[in-house]
Amino acid sequence: MRMMPAADLIAKTQSLHPSKHPFEQFSYFSIPAYDAGQATTTPGGDIGSAKQLVLPGDVLISKIVPHIRRVWVVPPASEYRQVASQEWIVFRSAAHHAPWLRHFLLSEGFHRQFMTTVAGVGGSLLRARPVDVGRIPIPVPPLNEQRRIADILDRSHAMFASVTHRSELLAELHESLFIARFGTTQPSGQTVANVAMVGPNRIRTGPFGSQLLKSELTDSGPAVLGIDSTTDHQFNSNFTRHISQSKFETLRRFQVHPGDVLITIMGTLGRTAIVPDDIPDAINTKHMVAITPDRNKILPEFLQDWLRFHPASSDHLGRSKRGAIMGGLNMGLIKSTPLAVPPLARQQEYASQLSQLKQERMLAATTRAKLEAAVASLSHRAFRGAL
């Protein structure tokens, strides 16, 4: 297959200062606009620095923070001139079908080479160097073949996007289900402290300071649960820290039990999880609070979701509308969280619905993972001529 250096595709674009045209509207292709999914219509007076004029069919690849793959095909022209941030490298080629080129620039093979062109000290200062990018070879299949491959990849990506959207909707349904059932239920004078099992250490953080040293962590044995055990409000059983059995015996008062509700108080504040029934011996760290609920009063599923979703809990814990806790969080604040305790029958009915929803989410996640692997395989085969 014929190849050409990327330098032959990189356009020498015309520079423009939109601020010199303060009342003209521009279709502005910025990095934030890409992340939002659409170019902005912006008056020149609001665009502060020089930009590059781009044309319909140009393919833009972000040189800033290059490990995040951002590739954009400039759409057909609107009534406004189209300008792009200087953080884009602009590809323009009559020998390439723009959608095919976009898929190629997003491919794993190209991305590996692209990352070798990066310079900078880290984070947002990392940039791909256009001169070095220009040395990367780009294949030039026949245009009809490019169109065929782009069509296949477009359809596979559309399927993946659809499955991803379904997963997102199912996640939103979880909160909606709770709010529909209990969102208007007002706290009844109860607190989290009132619904924990009676006894010592039923609401607890983990060992502090010299109670557990880093040097005492091992590769096997009872698990030590941390912030990473509460991924996306689900329990993560991929344990990475352990202690010896003898050390566990000295820290048994910090043991977590099936049905405990965990909530993080350091790092990512307010992330929750329910400890599963098959948990091996494990303790929690000082980075989270573990609550052992009295299941004759309250079910773990209801308690977790009250802490996550109920307006009274959000106000008390300082959750934002996006679910993040903005201030500090400690065990005292969690203990004093106001709540209502509906009849167990209502809680059990809710838990049953959640179980069904969980099965749907697991199925959607499995489908998504399989489809993601299939899309990656299609892309790999497409760009080595095996599709």
Sequence and secondary structure as in RCSB ss.txt:
>XXXX:A:sequence
MRMMPAADLIAKTQSLHPSKHPFEQFSYFSIPAYDAGQATTTPGGDIGSAKQLVLPGDVLISKIVPHIRRVWVVP
PASEYRQVASQEWIVFRSAAHHAPWLRHFLLSEGFHRQFMTTVAGVGGSLLRARPVDVGRIPIPVPPLNEQRRIA
DILDRSHAMFASVTHRSELLAELHESLFIARFGTTQPSGQTVANVAMVGPNRIRTGPFGSQLLKSELTDSGPAVL
GIDSTTDHQFNSNFTRHISQSKFETLRRFQVHPGDVLITIMGTLGRTAIVPDDIPDAINTKHMVAITPDRNKILP
EFLQDWLRFHPASSDHLGRSKRGAIMGGLNMGLIKSTPLAVPPLARQQEYASQLSQLKQERMLAATTRAKLEAAV
ASLSHRAFRGAL
>XXXX:A:secstr
  EEEGGGTB    EE GGGSTTSEEEEE HHHHHHTS EEEEGGG  S EEE  TT EEEE BSTTS  EEE  
S  SSEEEE TTEEEE  TTS HHHHHHHHHSHHHHHHHHTTEESSSGGG EE HHHHTTSEEE   HHHHHHHH
HHHHHHHHHHHHHHHHHHHHHHHHHHHHHHHHTT    SEEHHHHB SSTTSEE    GGGS GGG EEEEEEEE
 GGGGGGGS       E  HHHHHHTGGGB  TT EEEE SSSTT EEE  TT  SEEE TTEEEE B TTT  H
HHHHHHHHH HHHHHHHTB TTS B S   HHHHHT EE    HHHHHHHHHHHHHHHHHHHHHHHHHHHHHHHH
HHHHHHHTTT  
